[in-house]
Amino acid sequence: MSSGEQQKMFDDNVPKDLIESAKATVMPGGIFDPKKAGFIARLIMKAVTKQSGYIDTIDNGKIKDFVVVMKA
């Protein structure tokens, strides 16, 4: 998912009052490992992302920034 798609999914699925009262929010990315996924999950990922291999979109910088804000 692109960052814009992630933000839209987040906004559409998390209550607005919760977002407004949160100290911080983050979408750090994720990992898809086809070796650990079932057949249906692999089919969906291939259809949606046009990729069938291992995908790692974890952004360690976003995670570190989130931790800094949460510690403050």
C-alpha positions as CSV (number, residue, x, y, z in Angstrom):
1,M,0.0,0.0,0.0
2,S,1.2,3.5,-0.7
3,S,1.4,5.9,2.2
4,G,-1.7,7.7,0.9
5,E,-3.7,4.4,0.8
6,Q,-2.4,3.5,4.3
7,Q,-3.6,6.9,5.7
8,K,-7.0,6.5,4.0
9,M,-7.5,3.0,5.4
10,F,-6.4,4.2,8.9
11,D,-8.7,7.2,8.8
12,D,-11.6,5.1,7.5
13,N,-11.2,2.4,10.2
14,V,-10.1,4.2,13.4
15,P,-12.7,6.4,15.2
16,K,-12.0,10.1,14.6
17,D,-12.3,10.9,18.4
18,L,-9.6,8.3,19.1
19,I,-7.3,9.8,16.5
20,E,-7.8,13.3,17.8
21,S,-7.1,12.2,21.4
22,A,-4.0,10.1,20.5
23,K,-0.6,11.3,21.5
24,A,0.8,10.0,18.2
25,T,-0.1,7.7,15.4
26,V,2.2,5.8,13.0
27,M,1.9,3.5,10.1
28,P,5.3,1.9,10.1
29,G,4.7,-0.5,7.2
30,G,4.7,-4.3,7.3
31,I,6.0,-7.6,6.1
32,F,4.4,-10.2,3.9
33,D,6.2,-13.5,3.9
34,P,4.6,-15.9,1.4
35,K,6.2,-18.9,3.1
36,K,4.1,-18.1,6.2
37,A,0.9,-17.2,4.4
38,G,-1.9,-19.5,3.3
39,F,-2.9,-20.1,-0.2
40,I,-5.7,-17.6,-0.2
41,A,-3.5,-14.9,1.3
42,R,-0.9,-15.5,-1.3
43,L,-3.5,-15.2,-4.1
44,I,-4.9,-12.0,-2.6
45,M,-1.5,-10.4,-2.3
46,K,-0.5,-11.4,-5.8
47,A,-3.8,-9.9,-7.2
48,V,-3.6,-6.7,-5.1
49,T,0.1,-5.9,-5.2
50,K,1.1,-7.7,-8.4
51,Q,3.9,-9.2,-6.4
52,S,4.2,-12.8,-5.1
53,G,7.5,-12.7,-3.2
54,Y,8.7,-11.5,0.2
55,I,7.7,-7.8,0.9
56,D,9.2,-5.7,3.7
57,T,8.0,-2.1,4.0
58,I,9.0,-1.6,7.6
59,D,10.2,2.0,8.2
60,N,12.5,1.9,11.2
61,G,12.7,5.7,11.2
62,K,9.0,6.1,11.7
63,I,9.1,3.6,14.6
64,K,12.0,5.4,16.3
65,D,10.1,8.8,15.9
66,F,7.0,7.3,17.4
67,V,8.9,5.9,20.4
68,V,10.5,9.4,21.0
69,V,7.1,11.0,21.0
70,M,5.6,8.3,23.3
71,K,8.5,8.7,25.8
72,A,8.0,12.5,26.0
